Amino acid sequence: MISRRNIRVKVMQTLYTLETMEQVKPGTATSLLNEKLDQTSQVFTYLLYMVTQVAQYAETDSQARASKHLPSEEDLNVSTKIAGNEFLYQIINDNGFKVNLDSWKLKFLPDQELLRKLYNTLTETDTYKAYIAEEGRTKSAEKQMMEFIYKEVLSKNELFLQHMDDHFLNWGDDAEMMGLLIGNYFSKPQLFNFLQLISKEKLEYARELLRTVIDKKEYCLELIKPKLQNWDSDRIAAVDMLLMEMGVCEFLYFPTIPTKVSINEYIDLAKAYSTPQSGQFVNGILDNILKDLEQAGRIQKTDRTKK
């Protein structure tokens, strides 16, 4: 489901928000984290909703063309086969999917002009033309058509990508993962629970990482600051400091996560969310701290790998 990398991003963002708050009430941290995880579920639900909306626009197009003052033969024979796609109905009849749409009011977001343009893009493809020309329906063809709408129409349309960026603040963080998530859904939709997109194990990891960094912050800083001899700690990017604190906590308090995995993950996050030099900086500091902790016998890892 949701990747551990994405979870780390959500925890980092939560910690950053907490540091900007003058007063933090009990429960605020967990509430903020849950909100950010919910945002990912919103994006996932909305992407699938847009797939269904583009497909169902065939009926809107058919009615509009048939209502012309002087409709042509082509206008009167617009195929609406895709609007009855069986996999489409599997999506829209999922109870969790319907709950999410209503809870987050996602049905009000689509722009009709955007839907029209996306639908027109779809109808011009050879894949769509072959689909409506094929008599009857097969489960594989129905599923492939819905997946085609996402992969070849939505994810490659600049107007749609801008639409997502305008409506979801977390789109930039989640876009890459969504490609994998949507692909996994089309492969095995029966494994997905729209109301619990993140597994219990990963949810516990997210909450535990957040709690640990908050509780162990002072100790983490005791380990980090001596390594900043040639750096002014006040001028170090706040995100870099948070990522290093998270990395140290994973070294010490998450025995199932290999240290190499932690370092590589936080290097990548530093490159993506901080300054151009941050990846190398975070790598150097975490590597030095890890060597000290290993020499002191403080690193205790199990054989089980969590990635």
N, C-alpha and C positions, 0 to 999 in steps of 0.2 A: 504494500500500500504506500503510505507516505514514507519517503526515504529518511534515513538518519541524518543525512546532510541537511535536508529541509528542516528537520527538527532542531538541529543545531542553530540554523538561521533564526528560527522562531525564538529560541531561548536567548540568543544574542540580542535580538531586537527587543525582547521583553526586558532584559537587563539594562539595555541602553535607555529605554523609556523610564525605567525605575530611577536611573541616575539623574534624570532631568526633572524628577518630581521633588518638590520641597517637602512633602509629607506623604509617607506611604502607610496606608492603613492595613491592618491584618487582612490577609486574603487577596490583597490587590495584585500581588505577583502572579498567583495562580489564575486569577480572573483574566489578567492581561494575556497570559500564555494561552489560555483556553480560547480567548477571542482571536488570537493570531492563528491558532490551529483551525478554528471554525472558518476563517477566511479562505483557507486552502480548500476546505470542503465546499464552500460556496462556489469557488472557481470551477471545481470539478463538476459539480451539479449543473452549473450554468453552461459549461461547454457542451455537455450532453443535451441539455435543453435546446441549445442553438442548433445542434445537429437535427433534432426532431423538428424544429421550427422551419429550417430550410427545406426539409423534405415535405412537410405539410403545406408549404407555400404553393405547392403544385395545385392545390384546390383553389386557393385564392387567385392564382394566375388563370386557371381554367374559367372560373366564374367571371373574372374581369374581361377576358377576351371574348367570351360568349355573349357578354352584355353590350358589346359594341353596337353602334347604330347599324353598321353593315359588316357583320363578322364574316371573315373568309372561311373557307372550308377548314383551313388549318386552325383558325381560332376556335372552331366548333369541335375540334378533335384533339385537344390538348390532353396528353396522357396524365392521369392522376395516380398511376400505379404506385409511385413511390410514397404517396400519402398514406397508403394502406400497408406499407412495409411492416412485416411481422415483427422484426427486431425492434423497430420504432415503438411498437405497442408494448413490447416487453419492457422498454425503458420507461415510457410514460405511465405504465400501470404499476410500477414498483412503488409500494407504499412509502418507503423511505425517501424516494425521489420526490414524490408528491408533497411529503411533509417539508422537505428542504425548500422546495419552490415556494410554498406558502409562508413558511417561517421567515424566510429572508426576502420575500416579495420579489423574487427573481423574474417573475412573469412580466413585470412592468419595464424591464430593461431593454428588450430588443427594439430596435428601430426598424419600422416597416420598410423604409427605403433601403436600408442596409440588407434586410432580408431579401428584398426583390433583387438587388444586385448579386447577392450570393447565390440565389436560386438561378438567376440567368447564367452566372458563371458555370454552375453545375450542369445546366441543360446543354451547354455548348461542348461538353466533353464527350469523347468517344465512349467512355465507360458508362456514362448515363444513357446515351443513345442505345448501347447494346443491352443495358438493363431493361429499358422499357420495351425493347423489341422482342425480348425473350418471353415466350408464353409460359404462364404458370410461375410458381415461386418455389425456391428451395431455401432451406435454412442458411446454407453457406452463402448463397448469393444475396440474401436479405441482409445478413450481417456485414458482408463485404461492402455493400452499397453504403451503409451507414458509416462504416469506418472510412470509406473513400471520401465522404463529405467532410469528415474531420481532417484527415491527412492532406487531402489535395485541394480542398476548397477553403475551409476555415483557417487552417494553420498557415496557409500561403497567401492569404489576402491581407494587404496592408490596411485596408479600411477596417476590417474586423479586428486585427491586432491593435489598432489604435483605439477601437471601441473597448476592447478589454482593458487597455491601459487607462482609459478614461474612467472606467467604472470600478476597477479593482486595484487598490493601492499596492497589493502584494503580487500583481501579475508578473512584474519583472523578476521576482524571487521564485515564483512557482511555474513559470512558463515551460522551462526545460523539463522539469519533472512531470508536468501534465502530459507531455507527449508519451512518456512511458506509462503513466497511470491510465490514460485513456486506452492505450494499446492493450494493457493488461485486462482492462474491463471488457473490451471486445473479445478477447481470447477466452476469458472465464467470468462472465457476468454474474454467475451464480455465487461466486466467492465474495462479491462486494456487498457491503452493508452501508448504504448511504448515510445512515445515522451514526455509524462508527467507522469512519474511513481510516482512522488510525487504530492499530491493534492495541490491546491492553498493555502488552509488553512495551511497545514504543511510547505509549502515553505515560507509563510509569517512568521510563527512561527520561522523557522530557521534563516531567515534574521533579524527578530526583536530581537531574542535572541543574535545574533552576534553583532548587532548595540548597543544594550543596554549594554552588558558587556564592550564593547569598550568605550562607552560614560560615563558609570557610574563607571569605574574602580577605580578612586581615592576615590570615596565615599564608594565603597565596601571595599576597603582596610582600610578605617577609621573604619569600623565596624569589620573587621576581625582581624587586628593587635592587638587590646587590649585583644583579647582572646588568644593570643599566648604568654602569660606571661612566661610560662615555656619552650618556644620553640625558637630556633634561626631562625627567619624568613628567613634568607639567606640560611639555610640548609633544609628548608621544600621543598619537591618535587614540581617542577614547576607545574606539572599536578594537584596536590592537591590544590594549590592556585587557579588555573583556575577553577576547579570544585566548589570550595567554592564561587568564584565570580559569577559563573553561578547560583549557588543555591540561593545566596542572591538576585540576579536580579529576579529570578523567584518568590521569596517571595514577593518582593516589586512591580514589574512591570508587572506581568502576573496574573491578578486577577482570571482567569478561571482555573488555575492549583493549586490544593490543596497543602498546604505546606507539608503534609505527603508524597504525591507523589514525590515532588521535593527531599526531603531528602532521601527517599528510592532509587530513581534513581541515585543520586550522590554518595551514599554509594556504590551501585553496580558498578558504573563506576570507583570509586577509587580502589575497590578491583581488578577490571579487568585490569586497565591501569596504576596503580601506585605500591606502595610498599605493602607488606603483612599487614602492620599496618595502611595503609591509610584509609581503610573503617571505622575503629573505630575512627581514628583521625578526618576525615571529618564529621562523624556523631556528634561527641562531639562539634566541633566548630559551625557547622550549627545549632545544637539544642540550644546552648547557645545564639547565635545571634537571633534566632527566638523568644526565650523567651523575650529578651530585646525589640524586635520590637513589639511583642504582648502587652507587658506592656505599651509601648509608644503609642499604638493605631495605629501603622503604617501598620498593615496587614489588607488589605481589599480584601476579596475574594467573588466571586459571587457563585451562586448555580451550575452553569454549570461546569461540570468536563471534563477536557481534559487529557487523559492518553496517 
